[in-house]
Amino acid sequence: MASEPQLQPALVPGGLEDFLRLEEKIVGVADALRAAREQRLAAEREAAEIKAKYNELKHEFARAEKEMIALRKERDEIRRRVEKLIGQLDALRAE
């Protein structure tokens, strides 16, 4: 039976310490990746909320613009009627 060579920490320069440092770096990278994913998901949710609010405001603006146009037409019609009435009153005074 051939035995497999075993590395002993004393025979490998910096073996366990290097491994522990590497493990810490990997854990750090994994944590950073996890945090980046969470931030990306939060940003995507926020972007979706902003887009929905934008669409809502866009529709509200279009409705308000239509209402403003209708009110201006109504104002112009009232102005014409008032001017007509004033003209009729002026004609009555002149008689």
Summary of the structure (lengths in Angstrom):
residues: 95
radius of gyration: 39.9
end to end distance: 135.9
largest distance: 135.9
contacts: 167
relative contact order: 0.04
helix: 84%
strand: 0%
